[in-house]
Amino acid sequence: MILEVVDIRIQPGQQSAFEEAVVRGVTTVISKAVGFKGYTVRHSIETPERYLLQIQWETLENHTVDFRGSPAFAEWRAVVGPFFASAPVVEHFTSVV
């Protein structure tokens, strides 16, 4: 399994609307993607405009090729993109233990 970690900074004061949008976007778009296994959204206590979206994928290619290369990626960005203060930082992780 691969863990995609997305560090997201949103526009100030948009927390409630963003939280609704990210859940809607994952449940209606990303969750239907090949290899999707689950997700969590975490909100920073110290930095109110910062979120971590963590998505579990079966393989790296399920995210980087299958999802990002599909029309669903544009659908996802249309839902959450308007809230971004800057481009999200995306990294992928594997389990060590």
C-alpha positions in Angstrom: 0.0 0.0 0.0 1.1 3.6 -0.8 0.2 6.6 1.4 -0.2 9.9 -0.5 0.2 12.8 1.8 -1.0 16.2 0.6 -0.1 19.3 2.5 -2.8 21.9 1.7 -2.9 25.6 2.6 -6.3 27.2 2.1 -7.5 30.8 2.0 -8.2 32.3 5.5 -11.7 31.9 6.9 -12.6 29.1 4.5 -12.2 26.1 6.9 -15.8 25.0 7.1 -16.5 25.3 3.4 -13.2 23.5 2.6 -13.8 20.7 5.0 -17.2 20.1 3.3 -15.7 20.3 -0.1 -12.8 17.9 0.6 -15.1 15.3 2.0 -17.5 15.7 -0.9 -14.6 15.5 -3.4 -13.2 12.3 -1.9 -16.5 10.5 -1.4 -17.9 11.4 -4.9 -14.7 11.4 -7.0 -11.6 9.9 -5.5 -13.2 7.0 -3.8 -14.3 5.7 -7.2 -10.7 5.6 -8.5 -8.9 2.3 -9.2 -6.8 1.4 -6.2 -8.4 3.8 -3.7 -8.3 2.2 -0.2 -9.2 5.0 2.2 -8.4 8.5 3.5 -8.1 10.8 6.4 -8.2 14.6 6.6 -6.3 16.3 9.4 -6.5 20.0 10.4 -3.6 21.8 12.0 -4.1 23.2 15.5 -1.3 25.8 15.2 -2.0 26.8 11.6 -5.7 27.1 10.9 -5.3 27.3 7.1 -3.3 24.0 7.0 -4.7 20.6 6.3 -3.1 17.2 5.6 -5.0 14.9 3.3 -3.8 11.3 3.5 -5.0 8.9 0.9 -4.2 5.2 0.8 -3.7 3.7 -2.6 -3.1 0.1 -3.6 -0.1 1.1 -5.9 1.8 4.3 -6.7 0.6 4.1 -10.3 -3.1 4.0 -9.1 -2.5 7.6 -8.0 0.1 8.9 -10.4 -1.1 7.3 -13.6 -4.7 6.0 -13.2 -6.2 8.8 -11.2 -4.1 11.8 -12.3 -4.4 10.7 -15.9 -8.1 10.5 -15.8 -10.9 13.1 -16.1 -11.7 12.5 -12.4 -8.5 14.5 -11.5 -10.0 17.6 -13.1 -13.3 16.9 -11.3 -11.5 16.7 -7.9 -9.5 19.9 -8.5 -12.7 21.7 -9.5 -14.2 20.9 -6.1 -11.2 21.7 -3.9 -8.9 23.9 -6.0 -10.8 27.2 -5.4 -9.8 27.0 -1.7 -6.1 26.6 -2.2 -3.9 29.5 -1.1 -0.9 27.9 -2.9 -0.2 24.7 -4.8 -0.4 21.6 -2.5 2.7 19.7 -1.7 2.3 16.0 -2.5 4.5 13.1 -1.4 4.1 9.3 -1.4 5.2 7.0 1.4 5.6 3.3 1.9 5.5 1.4 5.2 8.7 0.4 6.9 7.2 -1.6 9.7 
